[in-house]
């Protein structure tokens, strides 16, 4: 009985709740992104940086068009004014809340992971089958694999949704009834098949890793208006406690956002 009483005391102790670190799963589900009504009505972008040098000009960055964030490249006056000129509406995720863009934000992380896996593969096969490899030369293969793979959310390929047809893959068109094959042609065929299989593995591993990582570290929030809650101070360096409060939840906005009345100290 004593152990139960002690546990209950620490659960309800105001000082303990504010000072202790949260050890449970982070709250917040993925939020569904705005659905486009036609291809390329809404598109997103981000930069993949820190890649090993590749290509004739030793590229080390890759622009992935899928999800837009608050990178300075995208929030600069030049970028903003350029899109105002073309009539493009820009939308940014907020600081510290990448799940705001939901599926899109998770997808950009998956695409980044695919590119980085491909970079490692390019270094591994730099001189293989008589051909020089780097991630720049293998990137079109990764794009083709992604666009011709069926997605769980639509049960269709990206190519079908965008163009209405799937491109014919080169290795599917190779004749298998040839009696004599030039050694270099055979080597080229092996290279294509090997690159294709690896890009498929890159994509499958990236999707599986992303889903498993998110599911393990997040839980569904169960807030109601009028509930009492503590506010995390992770991004408020001047406050020593892990949490501040208590605050009354005045309104709920969607699944992951709540409105509280802050004190004058925290508001400033």
GILINRA-V696950 format. One record per backbone hydrogen bond with DSSP energy under -0.5 kcal/mol. CO is the residue of the C=O (numbers start at 1). NH is the residue of the N-H. If there is no record, write none. Layout:
CO/NH
CO/NH
This chain:
1/5
2/6
3/7
4/8
5/9
6/10
7/11
8/12
9/13
13/17
14/18
15/19
16/20
18/242
18/243
26/219
31/103
38/41
44/66
44/67
46/64
47/49
48/62
54/59
55/58
59/54
60/51
62/48
62/64
63/65
64/46
64/66
71/74
71/75
72/76
76/80
77/81
78/82
79/83
80/84
81/85
82/86
83/87
83/88
84/87
88/90
94/97
97/100
98/101
99/31
99/102
101/104
102/106
103/107
104/108
105/109
106/110
107/111
108/112
109/113
110/114
111/115
112/116
113/117
114/118
115/119
116/120
117/121
118/122
119/123
120/124
121/125
123/126
125/128
126/133
128/131
131/128
131/133
134/137
134/138
135/139
136/140
138/142
139/143
140/144
141/145
142/146
143/147
144/148
146/149
147/159
149/158
151/155
156/151
157/161
158/162
159/163
159/164
159/165
160/164
169/172
169/173
170/173
170/174
182/186
183/187
184/188
185/189
186/190
187/191
188/192
189/193
190/194
191/195
192/196
193/197
194/198
195/199
196/200
197/201
198/202
199/203
200/204
201/205
202/206
203/207
204/208
205/209
206/210
207/211
208/212
209/213
210/214
211/215
212/216
213/217
214/218
217/26
219/28
224/227
227/249
229/247
230/232
231/244
233/236
235/237
236/239
242/233
244/231
247/229
248/250
248/261
249/226
251/259
252/254
253/257
257/253
259/250
259/251
260/262
263/267
264/268
